[in-house]
Amino acid sequence: MSAWIWILIILILIGAGIGIYFWLTGDSSPIANGGNSIPQPPALPTG
């Protein structure tokens, strides 16, 4: 049973590390923009 506790602790630490990484890099929504921080180009004017 203690193995499940260690697995849970490791997953929490990994999740916290990823969250702190994105928080420190300033990318607040890495999932919403497809995981990349490349800005979209402006829309082309229509005729």
C-alpha positions, -999 to +999 in steps of 0.1 A: +000+000+000+029+024+006+038+021-030+006+040-040+015+067-015+050+072-031+035+072-066+010+099-055+037+120-039+059+118-070+030+128-093+022+158-070+058+169-071+060+166-109+027+185-112+039+212-089+072+215-107+055+219-141+032+245-126+060+265-110+080+263-143+051+278-163+044+303-136+081+315-136+083+316-174+052+338-175+032+314-198+000+313-178-019+290-202+004+265-220-025+242-229-048+269-243-023+280-270-012+246-280+018+243-258+040+267-276+047+303-268+049+315-304+025+344-309+000+342-337+007+365-367-018+394-373-048+386-395-045+395-431-067+424-443-095+413-465-095+430-499 
